[in-house]
């Protein structure tokens, strides 16, 4: 099973600032990596797939990078609606599909 | 508009059973692989089960193998999860999530999810 590790667990950021979230895989997942945003009471929202491709309707302030075992999600200028929990997920080698533990982005 | 709507959750005693449903609309359900994913209180997302577009291939997480059964009815555009021998650690919001499209549209895994249905296992 591929273990996905996200850091930090919590990120305190002021609106308008840049947020950088990290995700590490226990073995290479190539570019088969997705990022999701999840808010309480809502469905998870796909942000990025293929490590760097924005999903339909996702604002350009969200960007993904990396390949192999190290990945980054960057939010260039945080808006109020961006405060949420973010998950990475690998779909390179499954079952099982595996998610990281999540990074909570909170208002500083 | 693509919609996935889960139902069937509720409060159940340890050892009990429930059948979750996911009604799909707005896309050709029969060409999509489907999944169940859950989120327990205070924890992250956990993939639970997968079913191929035809229903011929099925996978489960080790944590639910032997207790959960995934199925689908393409004529009714519906996905199901039969959950038996429930434990406290199965308490979670259960989401259905769209997987890959075998027709080759290129739509990514996880582009649509339902709002979830809450399963609470407690005495």
HADDOCK unambig.tbl for C-alpha pairs under 7 A between the chains (distance, minus, plus):
assign (segid A and resid 42 and name CA) (segid B and resid 115 and name CA) 5.56 0.50 0.50
assign (segid A and resid 43 and name CA) (segid B and resid 113 and name CA) 5.71 0.50 0.50
assign (segid A and resid 43 and name CA) (segid B and resid 114 and name CA) 5.70 0.50 0.50
assign (segid A and resid 43 and name CA) (segid B and resid 115 and name CA) 4.57 0.50 0.50
assign (segid A and resid 43 and name CA) (segid B and resid 116 and name CA) 6.94 0.50 0.50
assign (segid A and resid 44 and name CA) (segid B and resid 113 and name CA) 6.50 0.50 0.50
assign (segid A and resid 46 and name CA) (segid B and resid 110 and name CA) 6.35 0.50 0.50
assign (segid A and resid 46 and name CA) (segid B and resid 111 and name CA) 5.52 0.50 0.50
assign (segid A and resid 49 and name CA) (segid B and resid 108 and name CA) 6.86 0.50 0.50
assign (segid A and resid 95 and name CA) (segid B and resid 59 and name CA) 6.83 0.50 0.50
assign (segid A and resid 96 and name CA) (segid B and resid 61 and name CA) 6.18 0.50 0.50
assign (segid A and resid 97 and name CA) (segid B and resid 47 and name CA) 6.08 0.50 0.50
assign (segid A and resid 98 and name CA) (segid B and resid 47 and name CA) 6.65 0.50 0.50
assign (segid A and resid 99 and name CA) (segid B and resid 45 and name CA) 6.34 0.50 0.50
assign (segid A and resid 99 and name CA) (segid B and resid 46 and name CA) 6.66 0.50 0.50
assign (segid A and resid 101 and name CA) (segid B and resid 44 and name CA) 5.29 0.50 0.50
assign (segid A and resid 102 and name CA) (segid B and resid 44 and name CA) 6.21 0.50 0.50
